[in-house]
């Protein structure tokens, strides 16, 4: 057990520190890479082809642009340890499309829609990953990754409990829970 915990801690430390710093438009590639890699540390990591929702507001140019950037970063499907993450765009007026999905990136500052988004992600047990730390700080998204001044994974304990999202113990030791 101690060996597995040690290996887990080493993996998470490497994850958080060994990433090339580069930006891709507004969505920082470094944050995105860390966020994607954290999916390996949920209690039941993704396997096989896994659709990842990208929630956005079509009427908000910034949200639409961030959604397109996230979609581009995922490409036709991004492979991580036995899983291929396939992007699916989900407009805020079609949140019922979150049913059956396990992960959702929240593109942009969707303040006016955030309560509805959180209600849908909570209802369907979807791990919501924000591009803005404020969503986690407000307890309306499960996770966000910040890179300035250092790489940090933020998790809202209340949002993760409400959404029935559990993380591996080794991972929880290296994140900041709010």
N, C-alpha and C positions, 0 to 999 in steps of 0.2 A: 504494500500500500504506500509506504514512504517513497519507494522508487517511482511509482506512478505519479505521486504528488510532485516530486522533485522534477521529473521530466515535464509535467504539465507547467510548472512554474517557469522552467527554462524556456519552454515553447512560447509562453505568453510574453516573457521578457524579450525574447528575440522578435516576436511579433511587434511589440511596442517600440523597439529601438532600431530595428534594422530595415528601415524603409527609406527609399530614395525620396528626397523632397522635390516634388515638381507639381505644378498646378495644371488643371485642365479646365479652363474657363473659370466659372464661379465655383463649381464643385471641385474641391481640392482633391487631386488624385491620391495624395497621401492619406487623407482622412478616409476616403472611400475604400482604399485597400485595407486599412486597419478594420473598418467596419465590416467588410466582407469576410475577413479572416476571423473575426470574432464569432461568426456563425458556427464555426467548428466547436465553440465552447458552450453552446446551448445544451440543455440536458439531452435532447435528442437532435444531434446534428443532421443537416440535410443529407439526403442520399439520392443517387440517381438524378434524373432531370427534375429540377425544382423551379417552379415559376416564382419569381420575385416581383411583387407589385411595386410600381412607382406611382405614388399618389401625387397628383398635381392639379392645379387650377388652370384650365385652358384659357380663361380670360385674363390671367396674370402673366405678363410676358416673362418675368423673372422665374416664376414657378415652372412655366412651360420650358424655358431654356434649361433650367436645372434638370428637369425630367429628361430632356433630350440628351443632356450630358451624361447623366447616370446610365441611360439606355446605351449610349455609345461606349461607356466604360465597360458595361457588361457584354456588349457586342452581341453576337449570335448565341452566346452562352459562355459563361466564365466558369472554368473548372476549378474546384477546390476539394481536395481529398475525397474522392469518390462521389462528388456531386457536381452537377452542371447547373449553374444559376442562369435561368432564362428570364429576361425582362418582359414585363407586361405593364403597359401604361394603363393607369386607372384614374379617370377624371373624378374630381370630388363629387360630382353629381351621380356617380355610379359606384358608390362605396360597397354595395352588395356584392361586387366582384371580388371583394377580399375574402369571401367565404371559400374555404378550401386552400387558402394560401397561408404560409407560415411566416413570411417576412415581407415587410413593406418599407421602402424608402419614402420619406416625406419630403418632396421637392419644394424648397422655398419656404417663405414665411407665410403659412396658411392660417394665420391667426383667426380670421372670421370663420374658418371651416374646422378649426382644430378640435372643438368639442365633438362635432359629428364624426371626425376621423377617429378620435380616441374612442368614442362609443363603438364604432365599427371594429376597430382593431381589438378592443377589449372583448367584445362579443364573440369574435371569431378566433381569439387566442393568437393574434398576429404580433410578432415582434416588430415594433415600429422603430425605425432608425431615422432620426432627424438630421438634416443638414445644418440645423441651428441648435446650439446648446440650450437656448431659452425654452424650447419645447420640453426638454428633460427637466430643467429647473422648475417648470410649472407643473410637472407631473402628468403631462399629457402625451408624452412619447416615452418609450422604454429606454432608448439608447441614443447617444450622439458621440461623435469623436471630435475632439479639438486638437489642433496641432500647434497652436501658438499660446504661450511661449514654449510649450513642450507637448508631446503626444500624450493625450489623456482620454480614456474611455469613461464617459459619464453614464450612469444608469440610475433611473428613477426607481427606487425600491417599490414605491406605491403603485406606479404604472406596471411594473413587472409582475407584482402580485395580482393586481386587478386583471391582467391579461393572461395569467397562468403561465408566465415565462420563467423558466429556471435555468440558471447557469451552473457550469461545473464549479466546484469549490475552489480549485486552483485559480480559475479565472477571476472569481469574485474577490480573491485576495489582492488582485492587482488593479482593480477598477476603483473609481470613486463613486460610491453610492450616495445619492441625494435623498 
